[in-house]
């Protein structure tokens, strides 16, 4: 009997059992799902970065127009659209904070008016809507500001 067992074991051909195949398929499926999750996260990050970059470029374009095409006036408010991006612009006199009183005093001594320019750029709809704020200071000769106000 021993010889028949040895002869059966010796005759077994090199192949995979059904259990081995199922285990290999499960490892492949789990690895594939992990790779797909990584790729989809990467795509989401790429789209998000594209939107942030385009919003920043839109903001830079609009900010460059302030004082050239868009009048630099205290109390100015504008809104518009640029492709998929909506924007709102506000210009008002710079008030400063507790630490910036020297800046305001220096501006007054030199005859310069400081105007705060705030720009909000939005994109998306509903729960996916994103808004970013861009802010800068513009300097204007105080005499020129009075000419604009009158």
N, CA and C atoms as a LAMMPS dump frame, in Angstrom:
ITEM: TIMESTEP
0
ITEM: NUMBER OF ATOMS
450
ITEM: BOX BOUNDS ff ff ff
-5.0000000000000000e+02 5.0000000000000000e+02
-5.0000000000000000e+02 5.0000000000000000e+02
-5.0000000000000000e+02 5.0000000000000000e+02
ITEM: ATOMS id mol type element x y z
1 1 1 N 0.819 -1.183 0
2 1 2 C 0 0 0
3 1 3 C 0.871 1.257 0
4 2 1 N 1.968 1.088 0.645
5 2 2 C 2.855 2.221 0.694
6 2 3 C 3.369 2.573 -0.695
7 3 1 N 3.626 1.623 -1.485
8 3 2 C 4.136 1.88 -2.823
9 3 3 C 3.088 2.563 -3.702
10 4 1 N 1.811 2.23 -3.499
11 4 2 C 0.773 2.893 -4.312
12 4 3 C 0.624 4.362 -3.921
13 5 1 N 0.785 4.689 -2.625
14 5 2 C 0.71 6.087 -2.184
15 5 3 C 1.868 6.895 -2.757
16 6 1 N 3.048 6.286 -2.703
17 6 2 C 4.209 6.97 -3.245
18 6 3 C 4.07 7.148 -4.744
19 7 1 N 3.506 6.197 -5.416
20 7 2 C 3.36 6.317 -6.863
21 7 3 C 2.336 7.397 -7.215
22 8 1 N 1.283 7.571 -6.389
23 8 2 C 0.291 8.638 -6.632
24 8 3 C 0.916 10.003 -6.373
25 9 1 N 1.698 10.135 -5.318
26 9 2 C 2.341 11.397 -4.998
27 9 3 C 3.361 11.74 -6.066
28 10 1 N 4.023 10.765 -6.594
29 10 2 C 5.013 11.002 -7.624
30 10 3 C 4.362 11.385 -8.95
31 11 1 N 3.129 10.925 -9.187
32 11 2 C 2.457 11.211 -10.439
33 11 3 C 1.789 12.571 -10.446
34 12 1 N 1.651 13.209 -9.314
35 12 2 C 0.96 14.511 -9.261
36 12 3 C 1.707 15.498 -10.139
37 13 1 N 0.964 16.122 -11.042
38 13 2 C 1.585 17.041 -11.975
39 13 3 C 1.626 18.432 -11.359
40 14 1 N 2.584 19.256 -11.781
41 14 2 C 2.73 20.609 -11.252
42 14 3 C 1.587 21.489 -11.735
43 15 1 N 0.739 21.946 -10.848
44 15 2 C -0.384 22.826 -11.172
45 15 3 C -0.876 23.469 -9.895
46 16 1 N -1.909 24.29 -10.045
47 16 2 C -2.455 24.983 -8.886
48 16 3 C -3.798 24.396 -8.527
49 17 1 N -4.058 24.35 -7.256
50 17 2 C -5.365 23.888 -6.813
51 17 3 C -6.358 25.046 -6.913
52 18 1 N -7.616 24.74 -6.832
53 18 2 C -8.662 25.762 -6.896
54 18 3 C -8.516 26.749 -5.735
55 19 1 N -8.16 26.272 -4.587
56 19 2 C -7.961 27.139 -3.42
57 19 3 C -6.819 28.126 -3.659
58 20 1 N -5.739 27.662 -4.238
59 20 2 C -4.619 28.555 -4.535
60 20 3 C -5.019 29.621 -5.553
61 21 1 N -5.777 29.232 -6.554
62 21 2 C -6.244 30.185 -7.563
63 21 3 C -7.173 31.229 -6.949
64 22 1 N -8.077 30.818 -6.087
65 22 2 C -8.982 31.762 -5.43
66 22 3 C -8.212 32.732 -4.536
67 23 1 N -7.244 32.237 -3.835
68 23 2 C -6.429 33.092 -2.972
69 23 3 C -5.631 34.103 -3.806
70 24 1 N -5.057 33.669 -4.893
71 24 2 C -4.308 34.577 -5.768
72 24 3 C -5.232 35.64 -6.37
73 25 1 N -6.435 35.231 -6.757
74 25 2 C -7.39 36.185 -7.321
75 25 3 C -7.798 37.23 -6.277
76 26 1 N -7.992 36.805 -5.028
77 26 2 C -8.359 37.749 -3.977
78 26 3 C -7.229 38.743 -3.705
79 27 1 N -6.001 38.287 -3.695
80 27 2 C -4.865 39.188 -3.492
81 27 3 C -4.805 40.191 -4.638
82 28 1 N -5.004 39.715 -5.87
83 28 2 C -5.001 40.61 -7.03
84 28 3 C -6.13 41.628 -6.935
85 29 1 N -7.334 41.2 -6.567
86 29 2 C -8.489 42.1 -6.485
87 29 3 C -8.268 43.177 -5.417
88 30 1 N -7.749 42.802 -4.259
89 30 2 C -7.475 43.773 -3.204
90 30 3 C -6.386 44.767 -3.637
91 31 1 N -5.359 44.276 -4.287
92 31 2 C -4.29 45.162 -4.771
93 31 3 C -4.827 46.124 -5.823
94 32 1 N -5.651 45.634 -6.727
95 32 2 C -6.228 46.457 -7.786
96 32 3 C -7.146 47.532 -7.192
97 33 1 N -7.957 47.163 -6.2
98 33 2 C -8.843 48.137 -5.553
99 33 3 C -8.036 49.229 -4.855
100 34 1 N -6.933 48.857 -4.229
101 34 2 C -6.076 49.839 -3.567
102 34 3 C -5.464 50.806 -4.572
103 35 1 N -5.004 50.284 -5.693
104 35 2 C -4.423 51.131 -6.737
105 35 3 C -5.474 52.078 -7.299
106 36 1 N -6.688 51.595 -7.515
107 36 2 C -7.763 52.45 -8.019
108 36 3 C -8.098 53.564 -7.033
109 37 1 N -8.101 53.268 -5.757
110 37 2 C -8.384 54.283 -4.735
111 37 3 C -7.291 55.354 -4.721
112 38 1 N -6.051 54.932 -4.849
113 38 2 C -4.946 55.887 -4.899
114 38 3 C -5.064 56.771 -6.129
115 39 1 N -5.384 56.183 -7.273
116 39 2 C -5.527 56.963 -8.504
117 39 3 C -6.693 57.94 -8.438
118 40 1 N -7.818 57.525 -7.859
119 40 2 C -8.958 58.436 -7.777
120 40 3 C -8.665 59.597 -6.82
121 41 1 N -7.958 59.339 -5.727
122 41 2 C -7.552 60.415 -4.827
123 41 3 C -6.597 61.378 -5.517
124 42 1 N -5.704 60.829 -6.314
125 42 2 C -4.771 61.663 -7.067
126 42 3 C -5.509 62.538 -8.077
127 43 1 N -6.517 62.001 -8.725
128 43 2 C -7.305 62.785 -9.687
129 43 3 C -8.07 63.901 -8.977
130 44 1 N -8.65 63.612 -7.813
131 44 2 C -9.353 64.653 -7.05
132 44 3 C -8.403 65.774 -6.66
133 45 1 N -7.212 65.42 -6.214
134 45 2 C -6.228 66.439 -5.838
135 45 3 C -5.784 67.264 -7.04
136 46 1 N -5.674 66.634 -8.187
137 46 2 C -5.284 67.345 -9.404
138 46 3 C -6.355 68.347 -9.807
139 47 1 N -7.62 67.945 -9.754
140 47 2 C -8.723 68.85 -10.096
141 47 3 C -8.785 70.008 -9.106
142 48 1 N -8.628 69.712 -7.818
143 48 2 C -8.649 70.754 -6.794
144 48 3 C -7.503 71.747 -7.001
145 49 1 N -6.314 71.254 -7.295
146 49 2 C -5.169 72.126 -7.543
147 49 3 C -5.394 72.984 -8.783
148 50 1 N -6.029 72.404 -9.806
149 50 2 C -6.316 73.176 -11.017
150 50 3 C -7.254 74.328 -10.708
151 51 1 N -8.298 74.057 -9.922
152 51 2 C -9.245 75.117 -9.56
153 51 3 C -8.566 76.219 -8.738
154 52 1 N -7.74 75.843 -7.768
155 52 2 C -7.043 76.846 -6.956
156 52 3 C -6.109 77.686 -7.817
157 53 1 N -5.413 77.047 -8.745
158 53 2 C -4.493 77.77 -9.623
159 53 3 C -5.249 78.723 -10.534
160 54 1 N -6.345 78.254 -11.131
161 54 2 C -7.127 79.115 -12.017
162 54 3 C -7.778 80.263 -11.251
163 55 1 N -8.204 80.011 -10.02
164 55 2 C -8.768 81.087 -9.2
165 55 3 C -7.702 82.133 -8.888
166 56 1 N -6.503 81.691 -8.57
167 56 2 C -5.409 82.626 -8.281
168 56 3 C -5.029 83.429 -9.525
169 57 1 N -5.027 82.801 -10.684
170 57 2 C -4.722 83.518 -11.925
171 57 3 C -5.816 84.525 -12.263
172 58 1 N -7.075 84.141 -12.016
173 58 2 C -8.193 85.068 -12.223
174 58 3 C -8.054 86.261 -11.288
175 59 1 N -7.744 85.997 -10.029
176 59 2 C -7.57 87.071 -9.048
177 59 3 C -6.422 87.987 -9.441
178 60 1 N -5.324 87.415 -9.895
179 60 2 C -4.183 88.237 -10.291
180 60 3 C -4.555 89.122 -11.476
181 61 1 N -5.289 88.56 -12.417
182 61 2 C -5.711 89.338 -13.58
183 61 3 C -6.594 90.512 -13.178
184 62 1 N -7.533 90.271 -12.276
185 62 2 C -8.451 91.334 -11.836
186 62 3 C -7.69 92.37 -11.006
187 63 1 N -6.821 91.907 -10.101
188 63 2 C -6.04 92.833 -9.268
189 63 3 C -5.145 93.719 -10.133
190 64 1 N -4.626 93.164 -11.223
191 64 2 C -3.784 93.965 -12.128
192 64 3 C -4.571 95.084 -12.8
193 65 1 N -5.88 94.905 -12.925
194 65 2 C -6.721 95.906 -13.578
195 65 3 C -7.111 97.05 -12.638
196 66 1 N -6.99 96.812 -11.317
197 66 2 C -7.359 97.846 -10.347
198 66 3 C -6.382 99.006 -10.464
199 67 1 N -6.928 100.185 -10.684
200 67 2 C -6.106 101.373 -10.848
201 67 3 C -5.767 101.654 -12.297
202 68 1 N -6.037 100.708 -13.187
203 68 2 C -5.781 100.896 -14.609
204 68 3 C -7.117 100.926 -15.35
205 69 1 N -7.811 99.811 -15.349
206 69 2 C -9.133 99.711 -15.982
207 69 3 C -10.234 99.94 -14.945
208 70 1 N -10.057 99.349 -13.776
209 70 2 C -11.015 99.51 -12.679
210 70 3 C -10.564 100.713 -11.857
211 71 1 N -11.418 101.733 -11.713
212 71 2 C -11.008 102.931 -10.965
213 71 3 C -10.682 102.599 -9.509
214 72 1 N -9.643 103.22 -9.015
215 72 2 C -9.208 103.043 -7.638
216 72 3 C -9.909 104.089 -6.787
217 73 1 N -11.108 103.742 -6.318
218 73 2 C -11.942 104.681 -5.561
219 73 3 C -12.418 104.04 -4.273
220 74 1 N -12.434 104.84 -3.205
221 74 2 C -12.96 104.385 -1.924
222 74 3 C -14.454 104.084 -2.081
223 75 1 N -14.876 102.917 -1.625
224 75 2 C -16.281 102.532 -1.699
225 75 3 C -16.656 101.797 -2.972
226 76 1 N -15.716 101.562 -3.864
227 76 2 C -15.985 100.871 -5.129
228 76 3 C -16.329 99.411 -4.862
229 77 1 N -17.394 98.933 -5.497
230 77 2 C -17.776 97.521 -5.421
231 77 3 C -18.138 97.066 -6.825
232 78 1 N -17.548 95.98 -7.242
233 78 2 C -17.81 95.402 -8.556
234 78 3 C -17.963 93.899 -8.414
235 79 1 N -18.662 93.324 -9.375
236 79 2 C -18.8 91.876 -9.422
237 79 3 C -18.806 91.452 -10.885
238 80 1 N -18.412 90.235 -11.131
239 80 2 C -18.409 89.747 -12.494
240 80 3 C -18.108 88.261 -12.548
241 81 1 N -17.967 87.788 -13.77
242 81 2 C -17.656 86.381 -14.008
243 81 3 C -16.52 86.288 -15.003
244 82 1 N -15.719 85.265 -14.831
245 82 2 C -14.643 84.979 -15.762
246 82 3 C -14.638 83.47 -15.972
247 83 1 N -15.318 83.029 -17.004
248 83 2 C -15.455 81.588 -17.233
249 83 3 C -16.293 80.958 -16.14
250 84 1 N -15.742 79.96 -15.484
251 84 2 C -16.457 79.251 -14.413
252 84 3 C -16.28 79.927 -13.059
253 85 1 N -15.607 81.069 -13.023
254 85 2 C -15.282 81.732 -11.765
255 85 3 C -16.07 83.029 -11.62
256 86 1 N -16.655 83.216 -10.442
257 86 2 C -17.38 84.446 -10.113
258 86 3 C -16.503 85.247 -9.16
259 87 1 N -16.56 86.566 -9.273
260 87 2 C -15.72 87.379 -8.402
261 87 3 C -16.472 88.614 -7.92
262 88 1 N -16.068 89.072 -6.736
263 88 2 C -16.587 90.3 -6.13
264 88 3 C -15.39 91.104 -5.635
265 89 1 N -15.376 92.383 -5.985
266 89 2 C -14.278 93.264 -5.642
267 89 3 C -14.801 94.394 -4.771
268 90 1 N -14.078 94.707 -3.709
269 90 2 C -14.423 95.817 -2.816
270 90 3 C -13.159 96.629 -2.557
271 91 1 N -13.302 97.946 -2.65
272 91 2 C -12.184 98.848 -2.367
273 91 3 C -12.645 99.813 -1.281
274 92 1 N -11.852 99.916 -0.231
275 92 2 C -12.191 100.833 0.857
276 92 3 C -10.912 101.345 1.505
277 93 1 N -11.053 102.41 2.282
278 93 2 C -9.9 103.015 2.932
279 93 3 C -9.321 102.048 3.957
280 94 1 N -8.014 101.944 3.948
281 94 2 C -7.308 101.037 4.852
282 94 3 C -7.379 101.572 6.276
283 95 1 N -7.852 100.735 7.181
284 95 2 C -7.973 101.127 8.587
285 95 3 C -6.797 100.636 9.421
286 96 1 N -6.177 99.566 9.005
287 96 2 C -5.042 99.016 9.748
288 96 3 C -5.483 98.32 11.017
289 97 1 N -4.534 97.793 11.706
290 97 2 C -4.796 97.136 12.982
291 97 3 C -3.993 97.808 14.064
292 98 1 N -3.952 97.208 15.227
293 98 2 C -3.212 97.781 16.349
294 98 3 C -1.723 97.891 16.034
295 99 1 N -1.182 96.924 15.323
296 99 2 C 0.252 96.913 15.028
297 99 3 C 0.614 97.781 13.836
298 100 1 N -0.366 98.269 13.078
299 100 2 C -0.071 99.018 11.859
300 100 3 C -0.372 100.506 11.972
301 101 1 N -0.45 101.043 13.174
302 101 2 C -0.706 102.471 13.331
303 101 3 C 0.441 103.303 12.763
304 102 1 N 1.663 102.791 12.835
305 102 2 C 2.807 103.495 12.261
306 102 3 C 2.664 103.605 10.747
307 103 1 N 2.148 102.588 10.124
308 103 2 C 1.954 102.595 8.676
309 103 3 C 0.977 103.686 8.273
310 104 1 N -0.121 103.806 8.993
311 104 2 C -1.127 104.824 8.689
312 104 3 C -0.564 106.217 8.95
313 105 1 N 0.148 106.393 10.047
314 105 2 C 0.745 107.696 10.358
315 105 3 C 1.761 108.093 9.294
316 106 1 N 2.563 107.141 8.848
317 106 2 C 3.555 107.414 7.813
318 106 3 C 2.874 107.785 6.498
319 107 1 N 1.808 107.092 6.169
320 107 2 C 1.072 107.393 4.938
321 107 3 C 0.49 108.802 5
322 108 1 N -0.055 109.187 6.15
323 108 2 C -0.617 110.534 6.296
324 108 3 C 0.475 111.599 6.198
325 109 1 N 1.633 111.348 6.782
326 109 2 C 2.741 112.305 6.732
327 109 3 C 3.254 112.512 5.31
328 110 1 N 3.246 111.462 4.522
329 110 2 C 3.774 111.539 3.161
330 110 3 C 2.711 111.908 2.133
331 111 1 N 1.469 112.075 2.565
332 111 2 C 0.399 112.442 1.632
333 111 3 C -0.078 111.289 0.773
334 112 1 N -0.005 110.109 1.32
335 112 2 C -0.435 108.915 0.584
336 112 3 C -1.681 108.354 1.252
337 113 1 N -2.657 108.009 0.42
338 113 2 C -3.858 107.328 0.92
339 113 3 C -3.694 105.843 0.634
340 114 1 N -3.956 105.029 1.637
341 114 2 C -3.883 103.582 1.466
342 114 3 C -5.287 103.026 1.294
343 115 1 N -5.487 102.282 0.226
344 115 2 C -6.784 101.671 -0.036
345 115 3 C -6.65 100.153 0.022
346 116 1 N -7.565 99.531 0.741
347 116 2 C -7.615 98.072 0.857
348 116 3 C -8.432 97.55 -0.313
349 117 1 N -7.887 96.583 -1.033
350 117 2 C -8.593 95.951 -2.153
351 117 3 C -8.838 94.496 -1.769
352 118 1 N -10.112 94.13 -1.665
353 118 2 C -10.494 92.763 -1.302
354 118 3 C -11.176 92.126 -2.512
355 119 1 N -10.763 90.92 -2.837
356 119 2 C -11.327 90.209 -3.974
357 119 3 C -11.7 88.811 -3.53
358 120 1 N -12.94 88.429 -3.789
359 120 2 C -13.422 87.086 -3.485
360 120 3 C -13.695 86.371 -4.802
361 121 1 N -13.056 85.22 -4.993
362 121 2 C -13.248 84.425 -6.202
363 121 3 C -13.928 83.125 -5.789
364 122 1 N -15.047 82.793 -6.48
365 122 2 C -15.837 81.597 -6.154
366 122 3 C -15.992 80.722 -7.392
367 123 1 N -16.148 79.431 -7.156
368 123 2 C -16.457 78.497 -8.233
369 123 3 C -17.2 77.318 -7.64
370 124 1 N -17.857 76.556 -8.499
371 124 2 C -18.642 75.406 -8.055
372 124 3 C -20.045 75.814 -7.674
373 125 1 N -20.865 74.835 -7.401
374 125 2 C -22.268 75.061 -7.052
375 125 3 C -22.636 74.273 -5.799
376 126 1 N -23.591 74.784 -5.051
377 126 2 C -24.15 74.08 -3.892
378 126 3 C -23.103 73.759 -2.844
379 127 1 N -23.096 72.495 -2.407
380 127 2 C -22.181 72.071 -1.347
381 127 3 C -20.731 72.057 -1.819
382 128 1 N -20.511 71.985 -3.13
383 128 2 C -19.154 71.946 -3.671
384 128 3 C -18.593 73.336 -3.954
385 129 1 N -19.33 74.396 -3.578
386 129 2 C -18.867 75.749 -3.866
387 129 3 C -17.652 76.093 -3.006
388 130 1 N -16.669 76.701 -3.638
389 130 2 C -15.444 77.123 -2.974
390 130 3 C -15.283 78.631 -3.154
391 131 1 N -14.78 79.316 -2.156
392 131 2 C -14.502 80.751 -2.244
393 131 3 C -13.127 81.012 -1.637
394 132 1 N -12.346 81.819 -2.327
395 132 2 C -11.049 82.216 -1.817
396 132 3 C -10.969 83.737 -1.781
397 133 1 N -10.301 84.265 -0.763
398 133 2 C -10.175 85.706 -0.57
399 133 3 C -8.753 86.132 -0.91
400 134 1 N -8.651 87.202 -1.678
401 134 2 C -7.367 87.801 -2.028
402 134 3 C -7.423 89.256 -1.586
403 135 1 N -6.352 89.753 -1.012
404 135 2 C -6.35 91.1 -0.473
405 135 3 C -5.009 91.761 -0.742
406 136 1 N -5.053 93.068 -1.009
407 136 2 C -3.83 93.833 -1.186
408 136 3 C -4.084 95.279 -0.809
409 137 1 N -3.015 96.034 -0.653
410 137 2 C -3.089 97.474 -0.407
411 137 3 C -2.618 98.198 -1.655
412 138 1 N -3.3 99.28 -1.98
413 138 2 C -2.88 100.145 -3.079
414 138 3 C -2.618 101.525 -2.5
415 139 1 N -1.547 102.154 -2.933
416 139 2 C -1.201 103.491 -2.472
417 139 3 C -1.601 104.491 -3.546
418 140 1 N -2.154 105.609 -3.095
419 140 2 C -2.606 106.655 -3.995
420 140 3 C -2.28 107.986 -3.354
421 141 1 N -1.826 108.937 -4.129
422 141 2 C -1.575 110.262 -3.562
423 141 3 C -2.869 110.809 -2.988
424 142 1 N -2.821 111.316 -1.778
425 142 2 C -4.033 111.778 -1.091
426 142 3 C -4.755 112.845 -1.884
427 143 1 N -4.034 113.755 -2.549
428 143 2 C -4.663 114.78 -3.377
429 143 3 C -5.442 114.174 -4.511
430 144 1 N -4.925 113.07 -5.07
431 144 2 C -5.622 112.396 -6.176
432 144 3 C -6.915 111.753 -5.681
433 145 1 N -6.914 111.239 -4.442
434 145 2 C -8.112 110.623 -3.874
435 145 3 C -9.204 111.692 -3.72
436 146 1 N -8.829 112.886 -3.268
437 146 2 C -9.822 113.956 -3.108
438 146 3 C -10.392 114.363 -4.472
439 147 1 N -9.555 114.354 -5.521
440 147 2 C -10.039 114.679 -6.864
441 147 3 C -11.066 113.663 -7.322
442 148 1 N -10.812 112.382 -7.016
443 148 2 C -11.732 111.328 -7.401
444 148 3 C -13.027 111.451 -6.632
445 149 1 N -12.962 111.807 -5.331
446 149 2 C -14.165 111.907 -4.502
447 149 3 C -15.043 113.072 -4.935
448 150 1 N -14.507 114.188 -5.414
449 150 2 C -15.313 115.35 -5.786
450 150 3 C -15.821 115.259 -7.19
